[in-house]
Amino acid sequence: MAIIEVRDLYKIFGPSPRRVIPLIKQGKSKAEILKKTGCTIAINGATFSIEKGETFVVMGLSGSGKSTFIRCLNRLIEPTAGEILIDGADVMKMDQEKLREVRRYQMSMVFQNFGLLPQRNVVNNVEFGLEVSGMEKEERREKALKAIKLVGLDGYEKSMPSELSGGMQQRVGLARALANDPEVLLMDEAFSALDPLIRTQMQDELLELQARMHKTIVFITHDLDEALKLGDRIAILGPDGRVRQIGTPEEILSTPADEYVERFVQNVDRTRVITASAIGRRVTSITYPREDLTAAIRAMEKHDISSVFVTDSSRHLKGIVTIDDALKLQKNKEKDIASIIIDDVYTTTPTTPIADLLGTAIKTRYPIAILDEEGVFQGAVSRAAIIAEVGKNSDEAAAPVPLSEYGDENNGNGNGSGAGREDAK
């Protein structure tokens, strides 16, 4: 269910910005419009929805309109045109009183520069927004302490911001945003000012928090690795302020929408993002004990495979049966396959990155079974699929070159072996 819907959203800076929209629809470029009107396009007709409980990452290079976009959601920046619906209510049509309510109770924001008040200690900083809204002291203190504990800062309630590390200060900012239990958390480059190690730690902690909170998070970043790590879905903004693609990390890496997105993701380690479910497939299986040896052999013959997975009636994996073992059992005129079910089969989860499966793929003889959180058999990923996907991530320029081709490149002749002998001298 969508909690945020954005429809044909524009933000244009400059004199008489609405007059620019017809020029945009005529196909005029950002540079042409700036030259002709003095106006700058920040957001160019964005349309999409954000699901409840989703981490939605908006990313792009500097000047692509990322921070403008997130500030349009709560109208800290006034959009030029379009609709922004929060739980079905149009933010664009709200008066100031209603807008304040939305900012206080439905949306909270975490900024890149922490935004802490230096004269207030941690608990006073966290409860500041609640204090401004008029909440009673006892209630706001209770909420603040709960939020502080949630972000792992219990024990630091009386510390001053100057006594905290950058990561701890950002936790204070996050606790302040969470104190009133908002539906939507807006995070504008929240970890960009942190050192790389602390930034990675904060990313991990946000993932852990989200697993417990299930908030709707809109996260702004210029870092593709961060976007791929945190986002359930990612919106990539182009330099013209237009949304170039929206999709899961796997979709964006596997099927980039245009050349701009393709260039954007070309140096990403796909094996750390593409998961077992993305390259896995539904495979033939039989149900034991309802199906016997005849069913196993028939399934393998029909689908031209040399092994078949075996599950129980609840689709929990029991193991795998090979054609060689099945034919031996048939020769002995036995029907029950219990004695030939191989149960030391490798398994994985749908969300496991294929980089983590490569070692297993190299040493196992069988496909790797995919099981969901309840242990239900979902399909399998073959050794060939894993190795092929890893191959796509290889740098072709660094790939091994045949000796004959090496000789051509270095000597201008076709005698590769001759070149090798000359080098040896």
CORKAHU-V857425 format. One record per residue. N is the residue number from 0. PSI is psi in whole degrees, -180 to 180 (* if undefined). OMEGA is omega in whole degrees, 0 to 359 (NA if undefined). Layout:
# CORKAHU-V857425
n=<N | N>
psi=<PSI | PSI>
omega=<OMEGA | OMEGA>
This chain:
# CORKAHU-V857425
n=<0 | 1 | 2 | 3 | 4 | 5 | 6 | 7 | 8 | 9 | 10 | 11 | 12 | 13 | 14 | 15 | 16 | 17 | 18 | 19 | 20 | 21 | 22 | 23 | 24 | 25 | 26 | 27 | 28 | 29 | 30 | 31 | 32 | 33 | 34 | 35 | 36 | 37 | 38 | 39 | 40 | 41 | 42 | 43 | 44 | 45 | 46 | 47 | 48 | 49 | 50 | 51 | 52 | 53 | 54 | 55 | 56 | 57 | 58 | 59 | 60 | 61 | 62 | 63 | 64 | 65 | 66 | 67 | 68 | 69 | 70 | 71 | 72 | 73 | 74 | 75 | 76 | 77 | 78 | 79 | 80 | 81 | 82 | 83 | 84 | 85 | 86 | 87 | 88 | 89 | 90 | 91 | 92 | 93 | 94 | 95 | 96 | 97 | 98 | 99 | 100 | 101 | 102 | 103 | 104 | 105 | 106 | 107 | 108 | 109 | 110 | 111 | 112 | 113 | 114 | 115 | 116 | 117 | 118 | 119 | 120 | 121 | 122 | 123 | 124 | 125 | 126 | 127 | 128 | 129 | 130 | 131 | 132 | 133 | 134 | 135 | 136 | 137 | 138 | 139 | 140 | 141 | 142 | 143 | 144 | 145 | 146 | 147 | 148 | 149 | 150 | 151 | 152 | 153 | 154 | 155 | 156 | 157 | 158 | 159 | 160 | 161 | 162 | 163 | 164 | 165 | 166 | 167 | 168 | 169 | 170 | 171 | 172 | 173 | 174 | 175 | 176 | 177 | 178 | 179 | 180 | 181 | 182 | 183 | 184 | 185 | 186 | 187 | 188 | 189 | 190 | 191 | 192 | 193 | 194 | 195 | 196 | 197 | 198 | 199 | 200 | 201 | 202 | 203 | 204 | 205 | 206 | 207 | 208 | 209 | 210 | 211 | 212 | 213 | 214 | 215 | 216 | 217 | 218 | 219 | 220 | 221 | 222 | 223 | 224 | 225 | 226 | 227 | 228 | 229 | 230 | 231 | 232 | 233 | 234 | 235 | 236 | 237 | 238 | 239 | 240 | 241 | 242 | 243 | 244 | 245 | 246 | 247 | 248 | 249 | 250 | 251 | 252 | 253 | 254 | 255 | 256 | 257 | 258 | 259 | 260 | 261 | 262 | 263 | 264 | 265 | 266 | 267 | 268 | 269 | 270 | 271 | 272 | 273 | 274 | 275 | 276 | 277 | 278 | 279 | 280 | 281 | 282 | 283 | 284 | 285 | 286 | 287 | 288 | 289 | 290 | 291 | 292 | 293 | 294 | 295 | 296 | 297 | 298 | 299 | 300 | 301 | 302 | 303 | 304 | 305 | 306 | 307 | 308 | 309 | 310 | 311 | 312 | 313 | 314 | 315 | 316 | 317 | 318 | 319 | 320 | 321 | 322 | 323 | 324 | 325 | 326 | 327 | 328 | 329 | 330 | 331 | 332 | 333 | 334 | 335 | 336 | 337 | 338 | 339 | 340 | 341 | 342 | 343 | 344 | 345 | 346 | 347 | 348 | 349 | 350 | 351 | 352 | 353 | 354 | 355 | 356 | 357 | 358 | 359 | 360 | 361 | 362 | 363 | 364 | 365 | 366 | 367 | 368 | 369 | 370 | 371 | 372 | 373 | 374 | 375 | 376 | 377 | 378 | 379 | 380 | 381 | 382 | 383 | 384 | 385 | 386 | 387 | 388 | 389 | 390 | 391 | 392 | 393 | 394 | 395 | 396 | 397 | 398 | 399 | 400 | 401 | 402 | 403 | 404 | 405 | 406 | 407 | 408 | 409 | 410 | 411 | 412 | 413 | 414 | 415 | 416 | 417 | 418 | 419 | 420 | 421 | 422 | 423 | 424>
psi=<129 | 129 | -27 | 130 | 126 | 126 | 117 | 53 | 131 | 142 | 119 | 126 | 137 | -179 | 136 | 62 | -29 | -24 | -13 | -27 | -45 | -33 | -39 | -44 | -18 | -6 | 10 | 143 | 166 | -42 | -41 | -42 | -40 | -44 | -39 | -36 | -17 | 10 | 147 | 129 | 123 | -46 | 130 | 85 | 42 | 133 | 119 | 173 | 155 | 126 | 152 | 130 | 6 | 146 | 109 | 117 | 130 | 121 | 157 | 173 | 172 | 133 | 4 | -6 | 15 | -55 | -34 | -43 | -49 | -31 | -20 | -30 | -37 | 13 | 31 | -30 | 132 | 118 | 155 | -41 | 161 | -173 | 142 | 110 | 127 | 114 | 37 | -10 | 132 | 111 | -33 | -24 | 2 | 143 | 175 | -36 | -47 | -37 | -39 | -39 | -43 | -44 | -32 | -39 | -24 | -33 | 138 | 155 | 139 | 125 | 162 | -38 | 22 | -50 | 32 | 150 | 115 | -24 | -4 | 143 | -178 | -52 | -36 | -35 | -43 | -36 | 5 | -48 | -37 | -36 | -45 | -35 | -7 | 13 | 143 | 148 | -45 | -43 | -44 | -32 | -41 | -45 | -40 | -45 | -36 | -42 | -38 | -42 | -39 | -38 | 8 | 29 | 14 | 136 | -16 | 16 | -35 | 4 | 150 | 153 | -37 | -17 | -1 | 152 | 169 | -42 | -39 | -38 | -38 | -31 | -37 | -45 | -39 | -41 | -41 | -40 | -29 | -11 | -36 | 16 | 60 | 158 | -38 | 133 | 119 | 123 | 109 | 100 | 44 | -27 | 5 | -28 | 0 | 155 | 152 | -44 | -45 | -37 | -46 | -41 | -42 | -36 | -45 | -41 | -35 | -40 | -41 | -43 | -45 | -33 | -28 | -36 | -38 | 44 | 164 | 119 | 128 | 115 | 125 | 134 | 156 | 0 | 114 | -40 | -40 | -42 | -44 | -33 | -41 | -30 | 132 | -41 | 156 | 136 | 122 | 122 | 136 | 173 | -14 | 7 | 8 | 142 | 117 | -36 | 145 | 130 | 176 | 162 | -41 | -42 | -42 | -38 | -38 | -38 | 71 | 139 | -31 | -179 | -35 | -48 | -39 | -43 | -36 | -39 | 5 | -27 | 11 | 140 | 96 | -32 | -18 | -7 | -45 | 131 | 172 | -39 | -28 | -34 | -3 | 172 | 160 | 136 | 163 | 135 | 161 | 159 | 122 | 137 | 6 | -36 | 143 | -160 | -41 | -43 | -38 | -47 | -42 | -43 | -43 | -39 | -44 | -40 | 6 | 53 | 160 | 1 | 159 | 138 | 150 | 129 | 167 | -174 | -17 | 11 | 23 | 135 | 132 | -28 | -151 | 147 | 132 | 159 | -35 | -47 | -38 | -41 | -36 | -42 | -39 | -39 | -33 | 4 | 41 | 154 | -35 | 125 | 4 | -39 | -16 | 7 | 118 | 116 | -3 | 55 | 139 | 139 | 161 | 175 | 161 | -28 | 6 | 126 | 145 | -21 | -33 | -9 | -12 | -46 | -42 | -43 | -34 | -36 | -15 | 153 | -13 | 162 | 156 | 124 | 141 | 122 | 140 | -173 | -27 | 5 | 14 | 135 | 123 | -18 | -156 | 159 | 128 | 159 | -42 | -41 | -40 | -49 | -38 | -41 | -39 | -38 | -34 | -25 | -7 | 149 | 111 | -33 | -25 | 2 | 153 | 142 | 133 | 147 | -36 | -40 | -36 | -41 | -40 | -45 | -34 | -21 | -9 | 16 | 173 | 5 | 81 | -40 | -33 | -40 | -40 | -42 | -38 | -41 | -38 | -31 | *>
omega=<182 | 175 | 177 | 174 | 179 | 185 | 173 | 185 | 176 | 166 | 182 | 179 | 178 | 182 | 179 | 187 | 184 | 180 | 182 | 186 | 177 | 179 | 177 | 182 | 174 | 178 | 179 | 182 | 178 | 181 | 180 | 181 | 178 | 181 | 185 | 189 | 186 | 181 | 179 | 178 | 176 | 178 | 189 | 172 | 182 | 177 | 175 | 177 | 179 | 185 | 177 | 179 | 183 | 168 | 185 | 184 | 174 | 183 | 179 | 179 | 178 | 180 | 181 | 176 | 183 | 183 | 175 | 181 | 184 | 178 | 173 | 182 | 178 | 176 | 165 | 167 | 184 | 177 | 177 | 181 | 177 | 180 | 173 | 182 | 174 | 186 | 177 | 180 | 184 | 180 | 182 | 184 | 183 | 172 | 187 | 181 | 179 | 179 | 177 | 178 | 179 | 181 | 182 | 191 | 182 | 183 | 171 | 186 | 174 | 186 | 180 | 186 | 175 | 177 | 180 | 176 | 189 | 183 | 181 | 176 | 187 | 185 | 178 | 176 | 183 | 183 | 185 | 180 | 178 | 178 | 180 | 181 | 176 | 181 | 179 | 188 | 183 | 181 | 182 | 177 | 179 | 180 | 180 | 180 | 178 | 180 | 179 | 178 | 182 | 182 | 174 | 181 | 178 | 187 | 180 | 186 | 184 | 179 | 176 | 181 | 182 | 181 | 185 | 173 | 179 | 179 | 179 | 177 | 179 | 175 | 177 | 178 | 178 | 178 | 178 | 180 | 183 | 190 | 182 | 176 | 182 | 175 | 188 | 178 | 179 | 184 | 185 | 181 | 192 | 184 | 187 | 183 | 184 | 174 | 185 | 182 | 179 | 179 | 178 | 179 | 179 | 176 | 179 | 181 | 177 | 178 | 178 | 178 | 182 | 178 | 178 | 189 | 184 | 175 | 168 | 184 | 171 | 189 | 180 | 177 | 171 | 186 | 183 | 179 | 178 | 179 | 181 | 182 | 189 | 193 | 164 | 171 | 183 | 171 | 180 | 178 | 176 | 181 | 178 | 180 | 181 | 176 | 183 | 180 | 172 | 179 | 174 | 176 | 180 | 180 | 182 | 179 | 185 | 184 | 178 | 188 | 181 | 183 | 180 | 180 | 180 | 177 | 181 | 188 | 190 | 182 | 180 | 173 | 183 | 186 | 178 | 183 | 179 | 186 | 181 | 182 | 183 | 181 | 177 | 179 | 173 | 183 | 180 | 176 | 174 | 183 | 179 | 10 | 184 | 180 | 186 | 184 | 181 | 180 | 181 | 180 | 180 | 181 | 181 | 178 | 183 | 185 | 177 | 179 | 185 | 177 | 180 | 177 | 181 | 177 | 171 | 185 | 178 | 179 | 172 | 188 | 175 | 179 | 184 | 178 | 180 | 180 | 180 | 180 | 180 | 180 | 176 | 180 | 179 | 179 | 178 | 178 | 176 | 182 | 185 | 184 | 185 | 185 | 183 | 176 | 178 | 187 | 178 | 180 | 177 | 179 | 178 | 177 | 180 | 186 | 180 | 177 | 184 | 175 | 180 | 183 | 187 | 180 | 178 | 182 | 182 | 187 | 181 | 178 | 188 | 172 | 179 | 183 | 177 | 180 | 178 | 185 | 180 | 181 | 180 | 182 | 183 | 185 | 182 | 175 | 185 | 176 | 182 | 181 | 179 | 182 | 179 | 180 | 176 | 179 | 179 | 183 | 183 | 175 | 184 | 181 | 182 | 182 | 178 | 181 | 176 | 183 | 180 | 179 | 178 | 178 | 179 | 185 | 188 | 185 | 180 | 175 | 183 | 185 | 183 | 183 | 177 | 179 | 180 | 180 | 181 | 179 | 183 | 179 | NA>
